[in-house]
Amino acid sequence: MPDQADADEVSAAPPDRALLDAWRGGDAGAGERLVERHWGVISRFFRHKVGDDAGDLITTTFLALVERRDDIVGEDVRAYLLAIARRRLIDHLRGLDRARAFDPALSSLAAVAPGPASQLAAAQQAELLHQALAELPLDDQLALELAYFEELPGRELALVLGVGEHTVRSRLARARDRLREALTTLARARGAGPDAAAAAESQLGPAGR
């Protein structure tokens, strides 16, 4: 619990508006105090959402404050900063390949920036998928890995597998069926249901390539 001296210091701290006015008037120290005062809230805002990507976003948010300090109306420096942070976050999420259609009114962070639980589930699905691939005949494993992971076109895939280009699609369909069976068997052996097998298969990408 803070003592009386701490309480007096807090109550004596100049309000944001006074610091902002001083900063606009050329007092660089006042600007530094504003940044220090609100660094924590902006840091938490980003770190709870994007983890290791937070550093650059925090920096660009405060750079925007420096550039636009004359645009702030009233005393809501923190609200102004958080509005900038929100726009920076949305731009960042839209920049991710899997988030090009990100809409803050409809899309969730879990879909574009998975938290620890989601990351663990994804890692388990990936491990199940790779184990199932390893149990396929080698040509089936190669066909799927080269087609979906390396994105080889049909012509190159045919050359690698030593088959005619016209047979690649049927070869992939057969390999995918075998993979689905292997995933189902492995998931059942682990006490998991068909949903686990389907989730692991989805990491390969959509069928019908």
Backbone as a chain_set.jsonl record, in Angstrom:
{"seq": "MPDQADADEVSAAPPDRALLDAWRGGDAGAGERLVERHWGVISRFFRHKVGDDAGDLITTTFLALVERRDDIVGEDVRAYLLAIARRRLIDHLRGLDRARAFDPALSSLAAVAPGPASQLAAAQQAELLHQALAELPLDDQLALELAYFEELPGRELALVLGVGEHTVRSRLARARDRLREALTTLARARGAGPDAAAAAESQLGPAGR", "coords": {"N": [[0.849, -1.193, 0.0], [0.628, 2.198, -0.936], [2.482, 4.853, 0.662], [1.844, 8.019, 2.372], [3.492, 9.918, 1.199], [3.884, 8.89, -1.37], [1.273, 9.048, -2.339], [0.898, 11.799, -2.283], [2.724, 12.543, -4.219], [1.639, 11.419, -6.549], [-0.804, 12.811, -6.698], [0.194, 15.304, -7.134], [1.243, 15.207, -9.653], [1.447, 16.576, -12.882], [-1.427, 17.053, -14.969], [-2.329, 15.281, -18.009], [-3.029, 17.149, -19.976], [-1.668, 19.492, -19.286], [0.986, 18.683, -19.577], [0.937, 18.102, -22.282], [0.421, 20.615, -23.429], [2.757, 21.932, -22.637], [4.635, 20.439, -23.997], [3.93, 20.953, -26.643], [4.7, 23.542, -26.622], [7.405, 23.433, -26.778], [8.786, 22.078, -24.789], [10.616, 19.443, -24.458], [11.014, 17.589, -22.446], [8.518, 17.376, -21.216], [7.106, 15.992, -23.144], [8.475, 13.572, -23.049], [7.723, 12.713, -20.507], [5.0, 12.265, -20.893], [5.085, 10.116, -22.688], [6.379, 8.185, -21.081], [4.435, 7.926, -19.114], [2.298, 6.685, -20.402], [3.337, 4.508, -21.626], [3.186, 1.912, -20.527], [0.445, 1.06, -20.746], [0.058, 1.015, -23.513], [2.022, -0.787, -24.257], [1.088, -3.154, -22.98], [-1.317, -3.414, -24.355], [-0.535, -4.209, -26.955], [1.213, -6.413, -26.471], [-0.367, -8.38, -25.322], [-1.752, -9.206, -27.475], [-0.267, -9.591, -29.853], [2.169, -10.557, -29.119], [5.512, -11.26, -29.716], [5.659, -9.522, -31.839], [5.106, -7.064, -30.922], [6.906, -4.955, -30.336], [7.702, -3.222, -32.554], [5.213, -2.168, -33.191], [4.481, -0.783, -30.894], [6.434, 1.212, -30.922], [5.865, 2.582, -33.373], [3.364, 3.546, -32.766], [3.826, 5.463, -30.748], [5.479, 7.16, -32.198], [3.634, 8.151, -33.986], [2.123, 9.657, -32.21], [3.965, 11.669, -31.582], [4.15, 12.923, -34.066], [1.569, 13.847, -34.429], [0.758, 15.385, -32.31], [-0.321, 17.935, -32.161], [-2.877, 17.589, -32.994], [-4.498, 16.574, -31.044], [-7.417, 16.773, -29.16], [-8.82, 18.167, -26.252], [-8.271, 16.414, -23.132], [-7.665, 13.772, -23.446], [-5.271, 12.032, -23.827], [-4.436, 9.381, -23.479], [-6.637, 7.94, -24.551], [-6.479, 8.837, -27.163], [-4.01, 7.786, -27.917], [-4.582, 5.036, -27.67], [-6.476, 4.763, -29.672], [-4.888, 5.203, -31.912], [-3.22, 2.977, -31.566], [-5.035, 0.884, -31.947], [-5.644, 1.193, -34.684], [-3.117, 0.71, -35.749], [-2.806, -1.96, -34.971], [-4.869, -3.234, -36.421], [-4.011, -2.722, -39.047], [-1.643, -4.175, -38.972], [-2.617, -6.813, -38.623], [-4.073, -7.112, -40.947], [-2.013, -7.205, -42.664], [-0.986, -9.721, -42.445], [-0.738, -12.8, -44.132], [-2.806, -14.67, -43.769], [-4.781, -13.095, -42.919], [-5.941, -11.23, -44.617], [-8.493, -10.396, -45.125], [-9.256, -9.267, -42.779], [-11.564, -8.011, -40.498], [-12.298, -5.803, -38.054], [-14.764, -5.734, -36.821], [-15.839, -8.183, -37.191], [-13.925, -10.232, -37.253], [-11.814, -12.344, -35.246], [-9.033, -12.21, -32.921], [-8.029, -14.705, -32.419], [-8.192, -16.043, -34.794], [-6.177, -15.031, -36.35], [-3.93, -14.469, -34.845], [-2.973, -16.685, -32.996], [-3.323, -17.671, -29.569], [-1.492, -19.136, -26.747], [-2.861, -21.615, -26.164], [-4.16, -22.206, -28.575], [-1.949, -22.371, -30.228], [-0.679, -24.613, -29.168], [-2.565, -26.607, -29.758], [-2.467, -26.496, -32.551], [0.161, -27.33, -32.971], [0.007, -29.964, -32.067], [-1.765, -31.006, -33.939], [-0.226, -30.727, -36.252], [1.858, -32.487, -35.68], [0.486, -34.915, -35.632], [-0.367, -35.03, -38.284], [2.112, -35.194, -39.676], [3.08, -37.604, -38.721], [1.188, -39.359, -39.744], [1.61, -38.963, -42.494], [4.163, -40.056, -42.705], [3.61, -42.725, -42.497], [2.531, -43.5, -44.853], [2.832, -45.075, -48.148], [5.922, -44.357, -49.778], [5.853, -42.89, -52.247], [3.275, -41.829, -52.162], [3.449, -40.227, -49.884], [5.434, -38.4, -50.745], [4.121, -37.262, -52.943], [1.986, -35.857, -51.754], [3.336, -34.136, -49.946], [4.997, -32.649, -51.664], [3.148, -31.502, -53.367], [1.422, -30.019, -51.674], [2.909, -28.804, -49.588], [5.283, -27.867, -50.786], [4.212, -26.851, -53.041], [4.429, -27.674, -55.73], [3.802, -27.541, -59.217], [1.596, -29.498, -61.359], [3.044, -30.516, -63.606], [5.773, -30.513, -62.803], [5.557, -32.126, -60.584], [4.83, -34.529, -61.751], [7.198, -35.15, -63.098], [8.944, -35.576, -60.94], [7.783, -37.777, -59.702], [7.821, -39.589, -61.703], [5.72, -40.196, -63.432], [3.004, -39.878, -65.806], [1.778, -36.617, -66.626], [-0.973, -36.462, -66.711], [-1.825, -38.297, -64.867], [-1.362, -37.345, -62.367], [-3.334, -35.978, -60.828], [-5.161, -38.023, -60.116], [-3.416, -39.619, -58.688], [-2.813, -37.983, -56.508], [-5.357, -37.77, -55.351], [-5.814, -40.412, -54.558], [-3.688, -40.719, -52.742], [-4.418, -38.861, -50.842], [-6.765, -39.971, -49.839], [-5.716, -42.244, -48.607], [-4.157, -41.006, -46.688], [-6.136, -39.846, -45.107], [-7.315, -42.105, -44.013], [-5.149, -43.076, -42.522], [-4.809, -40.994, -40.676], [-7.226, -41.141, -39.272], [-6.97, -43.65, -38.058], [-4.677, -43.256, -36.436], [-5.56, -41.151, -34.789], [-7.643, -42.392, -33.436], [-6.193, -44.311, -32.038], [-4.963, -42.702, -30.218], [-6.973, -42.012, -28.62], [-8.552, -40.002, -29.529], [-11.129, -38.32, -31.432], [-12.914, -38.294, -34.642], [-12.879, -35.6, -35.271], [-10.374, -34.655, -34.544], [-8.736, -35.917, -36.399], [-9.704, -34.749, -38.749], [-9.057, -32.068, -38.282], [-6.28, -32.196, -38.276], [-5.818, -33.016, -40.909], [-6.694, -30.759, -42.24], [-4.594, -29.022, -42.064], [-3.027, -29.605, -44.164], [-4.174, -28.432, -46.329], [-6.804, -27.48, -48.689], [-8.644, -30.125, -50.288], [-8.624, -31.583, -53.63], [-6.76, -30.45, -55.287]], "CA": [[0.0, 0.0, 0.0], [1.486, 3.382, -0.995], [2.422, 5.722, 1.825], [1.292, 9.339, 2.094], [4.387, 10.627, 0.283], [3.578, 8.425, -2.723], [-0.024, 9.596, -2.724], [1.067, 13.225, -2.564], [3.443, 12.677, -5.483], [0.694, 11.132, -7.623], [-1.772, 13.899, -6.803], [0.891, 16.503, -7.59], [1.69, 15.032, -11.027], [0.677, 17.423, -13.79], [-2.329, 16.303, -15.839], [-1.863, 15.103, -19.382], [-3.215, 18.355, -20.777], [-0.585, 20.431, -18.983], [2.194, 18.169, -20.215], [0.772, 18.233, -23.725], [0.611, 22.03, -23.779], [4.18, 22.249, -22.484], [5.331, 19.758, -25.096], [3.673, 21.741, -27.85], [5.43, 24.8, -26.491], [8.836, 23.223, -26.959], [9.387, 21.379, -23.657], [10.78, 18.038, -24.824], [10.876, 16.772, -21.242], [7.098, 17.115, -20.991], [6.745, 14.914, -24.059], [9.035, 12.331, -22.519], [6.902, 12.289, -19.365], [3.762, 11.695, -21.433], [5.403, 8.797, -23.228], [6.617, 7.295, -19.94], [3.178, 7.718, -18.393], [1.36, 5.829, -21.136], [4.039, 3.39, -22.249], [2.713, 0.633, -19.999], [-0.854, 0.653, -21.275], [0.218, 0.686, -24.927], [2.8, -2.023, -24.297], [0.192, -4.269, -22.662], [-2.297, -3.523, -25.439], [0.018, -4.994, -28.059], [1.835, -7.677, -26.079], [-1.419, -9.355, -25.064], [-2.416, -9.56, -28.725], [0.632, -10.031, -30.926], [3.393, -11.129, -28.552], [6.835, -10.78, -30.125], [5.544, -8.464, -32.852], [4.632, -5.839, -30.273], [7.896, -3.884, -30.24], [7.595, -2.242, -33.639], [3.901, -1.517, -33.13], [4.557, 0.198, -29.802], [7.255, 2.334, -31.389], [5.167, 3.379, -34.385], [2.247, 4.237, -32.114], [4.329, 6.677, -30.099], [5.944, 8.062, -33.253], [2.441, 8.84, -34.49], [1.779, 10.674, -31.216], [4.897, 12.786, -31.769], [3.829, 13.626, -35.308], [0.205, 14.384, -34.435], [0.404, 15.914, -30.992], [-1.123, 19.154, -32.299], [-4.243, 17.229, -33.383], [-5.246, 16.051, -29.897], [-8.403, 17.7, -28.604], [-9.16, 17.809, -24.881], [-7.216, 15.875, -22.271], [-7.646, 12.322, -23.565], [-4.067, 11.555, -24.504], [-4.445, 7.915, -23.475], [-7.624, 7.484, -25.528], [-5.936, 9.134, -28.487], [-2.972, 6.785, -28.154], [-5.202, 3.727, -27.87], [-7.095, 4.78, -31.001], [-3.781, 4.972, -32.85], [-2.785, 1.593, -31.389], [-6.03, 0.021, -32.592], [-5.443, 1.259, -36.138], [-1.86, 0.013, -36.043], [-3.054, -3.391, -34.814], [-5.67, -3.691, -37.56], [-3.124, -2.722, -40.217], [-0.719, -5.3, -38.808], [-3.337, -8.06, -38.855], [-4.402, -7.172, -42.373], [-0.783, -7.496, -43.39], [-0.682, -11.143, -42.365], [-1.333, -13.486, -45.281], [-4.052, -15.34, -43.446], [-5.715, -12.118, -42.363], [-6.127, -10.145, -45.577], [-9.865, -9.91, -45.054], [-9.544, -8.987, -41.374], [-12.537, -6.957, -40.208], [-12.334, -5.769, -36.589], [-16.128, -5.927, -36.327], [-16.263, -9.565, -37.411], [-12.834, -11.192, -37.101], [-11.225, -12.442, -33.914], [-7.583, -12.362, -32.873], [-7.676, -16.122, -32.421], [-8.096, -16.506, -36.17], [-4.994, -14.496, -37.019], [-2.793, -14.433, -33.929], [-3.37, -17.653, -31.981], [-2.705, -17.652, -28.257], [-0.76, -20.36, -26.408], [-3.679, -22.822, -26.276], [-4.361, -22.462, -29.994], [-0.667, -22.782, -30.784], [-0.442, -25.987, -28.737], [-3.444, -27.465, -30.546], [-1.939, -26.539, -33.914], [1.373, -28.147, -32.95], [-0.421, -31.354, -31.943], [-2.333, -31.386, -35.232], [0.879, -30.867, -37.2], [2.586, -33.71, -35.337], [-0.349, -36.031, -36.073], [-0.313, -35.049, -39.747], [3.412, -35.666, -40.156], [3.19, -39.029, -38.409], [0.363, -40.071, -40.72], [2.314, -38.915, -43.781], [5.305, -40.969, -42.648], [3.129, -44.099, -42.568], [2.061, -43.767, -46.209], [3.861, -45.445, -49.119], [6.781, -43.202, -50.004], [5.388, -42.063, -53.355], [2.101, -41.083, -51.706], [3.937, -39.181, -48.988], [6.09, -37.377, -51.55], [3.126, -36.568, -53.758], [1.256, -34.906, -50.912], [4.231, -33.105, -49.409], [5.46, -31.767, -52.735], [2.012, -30.76, -53.916], [0.784, -29.092, -50.734], [3.881, -28.028, -48.812], [6.213, -27.199, -51.704], [3.364, -26.248, -54.082], [4.885, -28.003, -57.074], [2.723, -27.708, -60.196], [1.423, -30.869, -61.816], [4.099, -30.928, -64.528], [6.977, -30.823, -62.027], [5.248, -33.265, -59.723], [4.886, -35.714, -62.605], [8.611, -35.455, -63.336], [9.531, -36.116, -59.706], [7.209, -39.089, -59.4], [8.037, -40.492, -62.83], [4.43, -40.59, -64.001], [2.48, -38.915, -66.757], [1.131, -35.468, -65.98], [-2.42, -36.691, -66.63], [-2.139, -39.192, -63.75], [-1.017, -36.715, -61.094], [-4.521, -35.675, -60.028], [-5.688, -39.254, -59.514], [-2.431, -40.06, -57.699], [-3.011, -37.152, -55.319], [-6.631, -38.131, -54.722], [-5.605, -41.692, -53.881], [-2.812, -40.491, -51.594], [-5.168, -38.132, -49.807], [-7.66, -40.949, -49.211], [-4.904, -43.065, -47.703], [-3.783, -40.157, -45.554], [-7.309, -39.695, -44.242], [-7.443, -43.364, -43.267], [-4.059, -43.135, -41.541], [-5.114, -40.025, -39.618], [-8.321, -41.676, -38.459], [-6.42, -44.74, -37.246], [-3.796, -42.681, -35.418], [-6.361, -40.386, -33.83], [-8.363, -43.354, -32.602], [-5.213, -44.932, -31.142], [-4.649, -41.72, -29.175], [-8.18, -41.713, -27.861], [-9.194, -38.813, -30.085], [-12.199, -38.619, -32.354], [-12.736, -37.901, -36.047], [-12.599, -34.165, -35.388], [-8.918, -34.474, -34.461], [-8.186, -36.32, -37.689], [-10.081, -33.736, -39.739], [-8.287, -30.854, -38.007], [-4.908, -32.433, -38.732], [-5.812, -33.018, -42.375], [-6.915, -29.398, -42.734], [-3.309, -28.324, -42.134], [-2.443, -29.885, -45.467], [-4.79, -27.548, -47.312], [-8.03, -28.039, -49.251], [-8.514, -31.219, -51.243], [-9.022, -31.242, -54.987], [-5.699, -29.694, -55.973]], "C": [[0.885, 1.243, 0.0], [1.347, 4.221, 0.247], [1.943, 7.105, 1.394], [2.162, 10.117, 1.103], [4.123, 10.226, -1.16], [2.275, 9.03, -3.216], [0.091, 11.067, -3.071], [1.762, 13.436, -3.91], [2.516, 12.448, -6.663], [-0.267, 12.282, -7.819], [-1.128, 15.167, -7.341], [1.353, 16.398, -9.035], [0.833, 15.875, -11.954], [-0.237, 16.579, -14.672], [-1.78, 16.223, -17.257], [-1.944, 16.398, -20.184], [-2.081, 19.357, -20.549], [0.717, 19.986, -19.631], [2.123, 18.336, -21.731], [1.003, 19.671, -24.179], [2.084, 22.426, -23.691], [4.998, 21.639, -23.619], [5.165, 20.535, -26.395], [4.446, 23.06, -27.836], [6.933, 24.655, -26.579], [9.533, 22.509, -25.828], [9.471, 19.888, -23.974], [10.618, 17.116, -23.623], [9.433, 16.442, -20.937], [6.615, 15.995, -21.907], [7.258, 13.575, -23.573], [8.212, 11.813, -21.347], [5.583, 11.692, -19.839], [4.0, 10.284, -21.973], [5.613, 7.798, -22.096], [5.316, 6.954, -19.226], [2.292, 6.686, -19.086], [2.03, 4.64, -21.82], [3.47, 2.044, -21.807], [1.418, 0.174, -20.628], [-0.747, 0.277, -22.752], [1.018, -0.605, -25.096], [1.913, -3.229, -24.023], [-0.816, -4.499, -23.779], [-1.771, -4.435, -26.543], [0.533, -6.356, -27.616], [0.797, -8.747, -25.785], [-2.06, -9.855, -26.349], [-1.475, -10.122, -29.782], [1.984, -10.515, -30.422], [4.665, -10.472, -29.049], [6.791, -9.682, -31.179], [5.225, -7.111, -32.234], [5.61, -4.68, -30.378], [7.756, -2.811, -31.297], [6.28, -1.482, -33.577], [3.855, -0.473, -32.018], [5.311, 1.44, -30.276], [6.51, 3.203, -32.389], [3.968, 4.111, -33.804], [2.723, 5.529, -31.462], [4.932, 7.658, -31.112], [4.77, 8.836, -33.849], [1.986, 9.92, -33.518], [2.676, 11.902, -31.376], [4.494, 13.617, -32.986], [2.491, 14.356, -35.243], [-0.195, 15.037, -33.116], [-0.438, 17.185, -31.077], [-2.575, 18.855, -32.65], [-5.099, 16.789, -32.206], [-6.151, 17.132, -29.332], [-8.751, 17.237, -27.192], [-7.979, 17.212, -24.151], [-6.998, 14.379, -22.455], [-6.444, 11.82, -24.358], [-4.063, 10.032, -24.565], [-5.429, 7.369, -24.494], [-7.124, 7.706, -26.952], [-4.872, 8.104, -28.865], [-3.57, 5.408, -28.441], [-5.911, 3.647, -29.218], [-6.039, 4.561, -32.084], [-3.347, 3.51, -32.791], [-3.751, 0.631, -32.07], [-5.834, 0.023, -34.105], [-4.162, 0.542, -36.545], [-2.051, -1.508, -35.964], [-3.824, -3.938, -36.009], [-4.818, -3.748, -38.824], [-2.154, -3.9, -40.167], [-1.411, -6.619, -39.136], [-3.723, -8.209, -40.319], [-3.177, -7.485, -43.217], [-0.375, -8.951, -43.337], [-1.403, -11.862, -43.492], [-2.69, -14.081, -44.96], [-5.107, -14.378, -42.958], [-6.028, -10.991, -43.33], [-7.531, -9.575, -45.528], [-10.247, -9.55, -43.626], [-10.472, -7.795, -41.23], [-12.68, -6.907, -38.698], [-13.722, -5.953, -36.007], [-16.561, -7.382, -36.405], [-15.192, -10.59, -37.075], [-12.27, -11.177, -35.692], [-9.713, -12.552, -34.013], [-7.178, -13.823, -32.96], [-7.473, -16.641, -33.836], [-6.795, -16.084, -36.83], [-3.753, -14.466, -36.15], [-3.072, -15.373, -32.77], [-2.61, -17.495, -30.677], [-2.041, -18.979, -27.953], [-1.579, -21.631, -26.568], [-3.887, -23.194, -27.739], [-3.072, -22.95, -30.645], [-0.341, -24.223, -30.406], [-1.289, -26.948, -29.557], [-2.923, -27.604, -31.973], [-0.691, -27.41, -33.989], [1.021, -29.63, -32.862], [-1.001, -31.866, -33.257], [-1.234, -31.616, -36.259], [1.654, -32.157, -36.946], [1.812, -34.936, -35.809], [-0.293, -36.162, -37.593], [1.006, -35.635, -40.239], [3.633, -37.141, -39.827], [2.39, -39.849, -39.412], [1.028, -40.079, -42.095], [3.454, -39.924, -43.821], [4.883, -42.427, -42.755], [2.597, -44.461, -43.953], [3.176, -44.379, -47.043], [4.642, -44.202, -49.539], [6.275, -42.3, -51.127], [4.15, -41.254, -52.98], [2.522, -39.932, -50.793], [4.573, -38.046, -49.785], [5.092, -36.578, -52.369], [2.408, -35.503, -52.947], [2.164, -33.786, -50.42], [4.681, -32.123, -50.488], [4.325, -30.923, -53.3], [1.521, -29.686, -52.966], [1.777, -28.239, -49.954], [4.81, -27.224, -49.722], [5.491, -26.531, -52.875], [3.919, -26.471, -55.487], [3.692, -28.111, -58.017], [2.697, -29.135, -60.715], [2.538, -31.367, -62.713], [5.361, -31.326, -63.77], [6.755, -32.029, -61.133], [5.323, -34.563, -60.52], [6.331, -36.125, -62.872], [9.254, -36.095, -62.111], [9.07, -37.543, -59.47], [7.4, -40.086, -60.536], [6.752, -41.013, -63.423], [4.015, -39.544, -65.02], [1.741, -37.797, -66.035], [-0.364, -35.698, -65.787], [-2.803, -37.588, -65.456], [-1.922, -38.546, -62.385], [-2.247, -36.486, -60.231], [-5.084, -36.927, -59.365], [-4.728, -39.795, -58.463], [-2.601, -39.273, -56.394], [-4.299, -37.522, -54.594], [-6.496, -39.44, -53.955], [-4.748, -41.514, -52.634], [-3.558, -39.784, -50.471], [-6.155, -39.061, -49.107], [-6.889, -41.818, -48.22], [-4.464, -42.266, -46.476], [-4.943, -40.027, -44.578], [-7.51, -40.954, -43.396], [-6.37, -43.461, -42.184], [-4.313, -42.183, -40.379], [-6.204, -40.544, -38.694], [-7.817, -42.771, -37.529], [-5.546, -44.201, -36.12], [-4.582, -41.918, -34.359], [-7.104, -41.321, -32.888], [-7.415, -44.007, -31.604], [-4.832, -44.004, -30.0], [-5.864, -41.361, -28.328], [-8.901, -40.474, -28.335], [-10.237, -39.24, -31.111], [-11.91, -38.165, -33.77], [-12.443, -36.421, -36.229], [-11.099, -33.893, -35.358], [-8.261, -34.832, -35.78], [-8.478, -35.272, -38.753], [-9.278, -32.453, -39.551], [-6.848, -31.006, -38.478], [-4.837, -32.401, -40.254], [-5.952, -31.608, -42.935], [-5.612, -28.607, -42.825], [-2.605, -28.567, -43.463], [-2.949, -28.903, -46.513], [-6.01, -28.221, -47.907], [-7.749, -29.145, -50.255], [-8.883, -30.728, -52.638], [-8.007, -30.422, -55.736], [-5.462, -30.221, -57.352]], "O": [[1.79, 1.355, 0.826], [0.269, 4.313, 0.833], [1.67, 7.342, 0.218], [1.652, 10.873, 0.276], [4.127, 11.063, -2.063], [2.176, 9.469, -4.362], [-0.528, 11.54, -4.024], [1.446, 14.37, -4.646], [2.576, 13.171, -7.658], [-0.53, 12.695, -8.948], [-1.803, 16.01, -7.932], [1.811, 17.39, -9.603], [-0.391, 15.886, -11.821], [0.152, 15.486, -15.082], [-0.896, 16.985, -17.649], [-1.05, 16.71, -20.97], [-1.596, 19.988, -21.489], [1.463, 20.803, -20.17], [3.116, 18.667, -22.38], [1.684, 19.92, -25.173], [2.599, 23.152, -24.543], [5.933, 22.256, -24.129], [6.12, 20.747, -27.142], [4.796, 23.613, -28.878], [7.662, 25.641, -26.469], [10.751, 22.335, -25.875], [8.501, 19.155, -23.779], [10.141, 15.99, -23.762], [9.138, 15.35, -20.452], [5.816, 15.152, -21.501], [6.565, 12.562, -23.67], [8.024, 10.605, -21.208], [5.098, 10.722, -19.258], [3.203, 9.376, -21.735], [5.084, 6.688, -22.142], [5.122, 5.821, -18.786], [1.612, 5.902, -18.423], [1.373, 3.861, -22.51], [3.295, 1.142, -22.625], [1.298, -0.99, -21.01], [-1.389, -0.674, -23.197], [0.723, -1.416, -25.974], [1.975, -4.221, -24.749], [-1.133, -5.641, -24.111], [-2.479, -5.327, -27.01], [0.315, -7.352, -28.306], [1.072, -9.929, -25.989], [-2.827, -10.818, -26.326], [-1.847, -11.03, -30.526], [2.856, -10.849, -31.224], [4.882, -9.28, -28.836], [7.784, -8.985, -31.389], [5.088, -6.118, -32.949], [5.187, -3.53, -30.498], [7.697, -1.623, -30.979], [6.234, -0.289, -33.876], [3.262, 0.593, -32.182], [4.875, 2.57, -30.055], [6.52, 4.429, -32.273], [3.595, 5.177, -34.292], [2.087, 6.573, -31.611], [4.892, 8.868, -30.892], [4.89, 10.017, -34.175], [1.518, 10.978, -33.939], [2.203, 13.037, -31.312], [4.497, 14.847, -32.945], [2.298, 15.366, -35.921], [-1.384, 15.215, -32.85], [-1.195, 17.481, -30.152], [-3.419, 19.75, -32.612], [-6.313, 16.644, -32.353], [-5.718, 18.253, -29.062], [-8.955, 16.044, -26.963], [-6.826, 17.466, -24.5], [-6.233, 13.772, -21.706], [-6.599, 11.248, -25.437], [-3.721, 9.456, -25.597], [-5.103, 6.436, -25.229], [-7.323, 6.868, -27.831], [-4.842, 7.614, -29.994], [-3.118, 4.702, -29.343], [-5.945, 2.585, -29.84], [-6.265, 3.83, -33.048], [-3.132, 2.876, -33.824], [-3.323, -0.335, -32.703], [-5.856, -1.035, -34.735], [-4.126, -0.15, -37.562], [-1.521, -2.249, -36.792], [-3.473, -4.987, -36.55], [-4.896, -4.713, -39.584], [-1.88, -4.539, -41.183], [-0.852, -7.451, -39.85], [-3.699, -9.313, -40.864], [-3.291, -7.97, -44.343], [0.49, -9.38, -44.101], [-2.562, -11.561, -43.775], [-3.616, -14.011, -45.768], [-6.214, -14.792, -42.615], [-6.353, -9.888, -42.892], [-7.743, -8.406, -45.851], [-11.431, -9.528, -43.289], [-10.211, -6.716, -41.761], [-13.142, -7.88, -38.101], [-13.86, -6.291, -34.831], [-17.535, -7.778, -35.764], [-15.512, -11.702, -36.657], [-12.248, -10.141, -35.026], [-9.173, -12.937, -35.051], [-6.123, -14.153, -33.501], [-6.686, -17.56, -34.061], [-6.355, -16.727, -37.783], [-2.637, -14.44, -36.667], [-3.378, -14.916, -31.668], [-1.41, -17.22, -30.672], [-2.022, -19.866, -28.806], [-1.059, -22.634, -27.057], [-3.799, -24.367, -28.102], [-3.095, -23.83, -31.506], [0.207, -24.972, -31.215], [-0.798, -27.986, -30.002], [-2.933, -28.697, -32.539], [-0.502, -28.146, -34.958], [1.662, -30.46, -33.507], [-0.765, -33.01, -33.647], [-1.287, -32.568, -37.037], [2.059, -32.839, -37.887], [2.402, -35.886, -36.323], [-0.186, -37.267, -38.124], [1.01, -36.485, -41.129], [4.304, -37.849, -40.579], [2.842, -40.896, -39.874], [1.008, -41.099, -42.785], [3.686, -40.57, -44.843], [5.708, -43.283, -43.072], [2.25, -45.617, -44.195], [4.349, -44.229, -46.7], [4.074, -43.116, -49.642], [6.266, -41.078, -50.98], [3.991, -40.119, -53.429], [2.022, -38.813, -50.91], [4.292, -36.873, -49.538], [5.204, -35.357, -52.477], [2.242, -34.373, -53.407], [1.792, -32.614, -50.476], [4.738, -30.916, -50.255], [4.525, -29.766, -53.668], [1.232, -28.567, -53.388], [1.508, -27.067, -49.688], [5.089, -26.053, -49.464], [6.085, -25.743, -53.61], [3.883, -25.573, -56.328], [2.676, -28.707, -57.66], [3.654, -29.889, -60.537], [2.946, -32.522, -62.6], [5.956, -32.363, -64.062], [7.651, -32.853, -60.946], [5.82, -35.575, -60.026], [6.651, -37.314, -62.872], [10.022, -37.048, -62.235], [9.856, -38.41, -59.087], [7.172, -41.283, -60.363], [6.696, -42.158, -63.874], [4.597, -38.462, -65.092], [1.156, -38.005, -64.972], [-0.958, -35.2, -64.83], [-3.974, -37.643, -65.08], [-2.26, -39.135, -61.358], [-2.221, -36.764, -59.033], [-5.444, -36.899, -58.188], [-5.16, -40.365, -57.461], [-2.537, -39.846, -55.307], [-4.329, -37.58, -53.364], [-7.0, -39.568, -52.839], [-5.044, -42.091, -51.587], [-3.35, -40.077, -49.294], [-6.358, -38.943, -47.899], [-7.37, -42.09, -47.12], [-4.41, -42.795, -45.366], [-4.75, -40.089, -43.364], [-7.836, -40.872, -42.212], [-6.652, -43.879, -41.061], [-4.059, -42.528, -39.225], [-6.114, -40.402, -37.475], [-8.187, -42.818, -36.356], [-5.663, -44.642, -34.977], [-4.296, -42.031, -33.167], [-7.184, -41.069, -31.686], [-7.786, -44.234, -30.452], [-4.423, -44.464, -28.934], [-5.789, -40.516, -27.436], [-9.764, -39.946, -27.634], [-10.228, -40.372, -31.593], [-10.809, -37.708, -34.074], [-11.831, -36.024, -37.22], [-10.608, -33.009, -36.061], [-7.345, -34.147, -36.235], [-7.612, -34.943, -39.563], [-8.866, -31.823, -40.524], [-6.262, -30.066, -39.015], [-3.908, -31.828, -40.825], [-5.391, -31.296, -43.985], [-5.528, -27.634, -43.574], [-1.698, -27.825, -43.841], [-2.241, -28.579, -47.467], [-6.241, -29.406, -47.664], [-6.752, -29.112, -50.976], [-9.383, -29.617, -52.812], [-8.345, -29.763, -56.719], [-4.606, -29.704, -58.071]]}, "num_chains": 1, "name": "protein.A"}
